[in-house]
Amino acid sequence: MITKNKIFEAYQLNNIILKNRIVMAPMTRSRAANKGKVATAELQGEYYKQRATAGLIITEGSQVSEEAVGYVNTPGIHTEEQVEGWKKVVDKVHKSGGRIFIQLWHVGRMSHPDFHNGELPLAPSALNPNAQSYTPDGFKDTVTPKEMTVEDIKRTVQDFKKAGENAMKAGFDGIEIHSSNGYLFHQFFNGTSNVRTDEYGGSIENRARFFFETLDALKEVVPEEKIGARFNPSLDGMFGITMDEDTIPTFEYIIKRLNDYNLAYIHLSEPFTDVSEVKYAVKEIARHFRPLYDGTLMINTGFTYETGNDVIVKGQADLVAYGKPFISNPDLVDRFMYSVPLAEWDNDTFYTPGKEGYTDYPKQELQVKL
Ligand SMILES: Cc1cc2nc3c(=O)[nH]c(=O)nc-3n(C[C@H](O)[C@H](O)[C@H](O)COP(=O)(O)O)c2cc1C
């Protein structure tokens, strides 16, 4: 039996039409195992093309500069060679009828000196996240980072701007600012990672300043309606982030203020872990934030076909992003539509080089009885 439901309906995302509301979530796959950290037509192009039936694909986090790197073999979007590589990837997706945004990434203090010729990674404050960084020699303990000077902050804003410009050159349908999951922007938002006393720390407005300065710089080179931003408000105990009483008010402030922009979307994650015992956490993110934001809201984390369709029907989100299910089911949309069981993903090949566990998950032969 064919199940046809709200999640399969087309969606007008400002100037582009998505053929359904099923989004492929951004996922680091560490396959840019070449000197220039270039995405290629053969690997990334093939992988995303296989998944082009999604309403929208958001690429893996892609570093905006050498300073922004924090994981092994992640692609960049700051050199000419990288732009040329992405052009071929985008082209393959477009020729298959897909839409694709690139996620712009700076990991901040989640990086390691091994990526920076021994120099310290950058962060709002010199506070060690006490986490692990995935270096070319495997997992290593993070270090106490260097507190960014105002000059460092201004340079980083320009790095994002340049990366946005590059993304447009490569032909992407839009960009997503990775302001989530304990990386640089999130480190600025959070009171336990940002103890600055200048205009980038202290008040909520100050902690959001770097993000809004970046957004305003990006707007000069990427049309506003092609910019999305990702947040994980109830992240706690992961990636060095600890919530405090200011955390949710900070995200409320940011998300409400984003109503002044005409963004493509905001992309929120439901909590990554059980936060029922976490005092300051909001347990249901879409439900809490939907009334605060007038534009397109994308939700993610742990959704199935049924719960994803449901959250849209209830009006708590417009789009649903799926991560791991897309790794092992390139034809996820068809599987949802025709109730085909999902294939399991293999954690061991999430970040390994080459095609294995990447472009070799088969599509299901559909035997549809109409
Ligand atoms: C292998 C892997 C890599 C990921 N890399 C990123 C990333 O680069 N950027 C990002 O914002 N989230 C990243 N995530 C988080 C996913 O986008 C998503 O939030 C998470 O998998 C939860 O969604 P799911 O339950 O549908 O898998 C990653 C997740 C996985 C499993």
The ligand as a MOL file (V3000), in Angstrom:
LIG
                    3D

  0  0  0     0  0            999 V3000
M  V30 BEGIN CTAB
M  V30 COUNTS 31 33 0 0 0
M  V30 BEGIN ATOM
M  V30 1 C 28.5530 10.3740 11.3660 0
M  V30 2 C 27.9100 11.6430 11.8270 0
M  V30 3 C 28.4830 12.8630 11.5050 0
M  V30 4 C 27.8740 14.0690 11.8820 0
M  V30 5 N 28.4180 15.2600 11.4770 0
M  V30 6 C 27.7360 16.4200 11.6700 0
M  V30 7 C 28.1840 17.6250 11.0650 0
M  V30 8 O 29.1770 17.6890 10.3340 0
M  V30 9 N 27.4520 18.7430 11.3170 0
M  V30 10 C 26.3460 18.7340 12.1190 0
M  V30 11 O 25.7270 19.7760 12.3180 0
M  V30 12 N 25.9030 17.6000 12.6740 0
M  V30 13 C 26.5480 16.4370 12.4440 0
M  V30 14 N 26.0460 15.2540 12.9430 0
M  V30 15 C 24.7560 15.2570 13.6440 0
M  V30 16 C 23.6130 14.9460 12.6840 0
M  V30 17 O 23.4090 16.0050 11.7670 0
M  V30 18 C 22.3020 14.7060 13.4400 0
M  V30 19 O 22.0390 15.8450 14.2370 0
M  V30 20 C 22.3400 13.4760 14.3270 0
M  V30 21 O 22.8110 12.3460 13.6170 0
M  V30 22 C 20.9460 13.1540 14.8910 0
M  V30 23 O 20.0290 12.9000 13.8360 0
M  V30 24 P 19.5490 11.3950 13.5270 0
M  V30 25 O 18.9550 10.8690 14.8190 0
M  V30 26 O 18.5230 11.5130 12.4420 0
M  V30 27 O 20.7630 10.6230 13.1290 0
M  V30 28 C 26.6670 14.0350 12.6250 0
M  V30 29 C 26.1080 12.8050 12.9780 0
M  V30 30 C 26.6980 11.6260 12.5710 0
M  V30 31 C 26.0390 10.3180 12.9180 0
M  V30 END ATOM
M  V30 BEGIN BOND
M  V30 1 1 1 2
M  V30 2 1 2 3
M  V30 3 2 2 30
M  V30 4 2 3 4
M  V30 5 1 4 5
M  V30 6 1 4 28
M  V30 7 2 5 6
M  V30 8 1 6 7
M  V30 9 1 6 13
M  V30 10 2 7 8
M  V30 11 1 7 9
M  V30 12 1 9 10
M  V30 13 2 10 11
M  V30 14 1 10 12
M  V30 15 2 12 13
M  V30 16 1 13 14
M  V30 17 1 14 15
M  V30 18 1 14 28
M  V30 19 1 15 16
M  V30 20 1 16 17
M  V30 21 1 16 18
M  V30 22 1 18 19
M  V30 23 1 18 20
M  V30 24 1 20 21
M  V30 25 1 20 22
M  V30 26 1 22 23
M  V30 27 1 23 24
M  V30 28 2 24 25
M  V30 29 1 24 26
M  V30 30 1 24 27
M  V30 31 2 28 29
M  V30 32 1 29 30
M  V30 33 1 30 31
M  V30 END BOND
M  V30 END CTAB
M  END
